[in-house]
Amino acid sequence: PAIPCSSCACCLCPLFLKPILFRAAAAVVLFLIIILLTFLRKQFASQTDKDEQPEVQEEIAAVGGIRRAVAARNRIGLRNRGQRQQAQDEQGIAGNQGSTGEDSNDETTASLLDLGDMKVGKKKLAKLEAKAERKAAREAEEKDREERKALELEKEKERKRLEELEELAEKEKEEQIKREAEEKIRREHEEYLKMKAAFTVEEQGYDAQEESAEENLLQKFVDYVRDTKIVLLEELAAHFQLKTQDAIDRLQKLVQDGSLTGVIDDRGKFIYISREEMEAVAKFIRQRGRVSLSDLAESSNQLIQLGPQMQPARAESQ
């Protein structure tokens, strides 16, 4: 290389600029390479995701057939074992050696499970079986929940139906009691009407002589009380062949209609007081003004006759 002249500084500029330009160019190239690698990585990742999606969908679709495939494999194994057992019975030791070879073949084929066009290894099969079991567990739980809900709804319907039946039975019972009560009242009313009609017929059947006898008996009853003045109720009932209560009822009825005047004391006696005697006592009270009970009792012995009255003919003979 040419040695630069020390007297000329411009000869040194190209030597100093070449390393700087080289480093700048290298940095630019490295930056472009990094950007390109990042872009390619993203493209590869997106393409990988797109490629994996069909595989995942195939795995999900295959989950439903896993159990059927496993069940088919188990059935094949059972059938093979049955055939081997039969071969052992027929061939003895030779059958045992053959079964050993078949067992090894089963173990070899168990590592790969043929699901259509897809080969699944043990690890992948375990993963798919776990997914299938979880899905089956969720479905079983959902089914069990729906069954419990349906059972509760059925129980609720049955409870409401029983309540309605009880209400209907109670209502029917109340209506039956009401009907029986109304029927009883109706029968009693009919019996009353029949008895009333019978009494009316009997009363209408009385002749004039019986009516006259009844009137005479009533008049005798009134005359007996008036003449006796103080009458024991039991003696009155015995005299007219009545019950004591019937005699009392008849006395009260005669007092109410004004045929007799008097009072019944607490010792079972009826004291007859005529209207004239009552007017005499009233006149005495009006004349005297204020009268004490002792004066009234003393004067009553003179104003009211407490002894039995005598008939005029009987009084003249005495």
Buried (B, 14 or more C-beta within 10 A) or exposed (E): EEEBEEEEEEEEEEEEEEEEEEEEEEEEEEEEEEEEEEEEEEEEEEEEEEEEEEEEEBBEEBBEBBBEBBEEBEEEBEEBBEBBEEBBEEEEEEBEEBBEEBBEEBEEEEEEBEBEEEEBEEEBBEBBBEBBEEEEEEEEEEEEEEEEEEEEEEEEEEEEEEEEEEEEEEEEEEEEEEEEEEEEEEEEEEEEEEEEEEEEEEEEEEEEEEEEEEEEEBEEBBEBBBEBBBBBBEBBBEBBEBEBEEBBEBBEEBBEEEBBBBEBEEEBBBBBBBEEBBEBBEEBBEEEEEBEEEEBEEBBEEBBBEEEBEEEEEEEEE
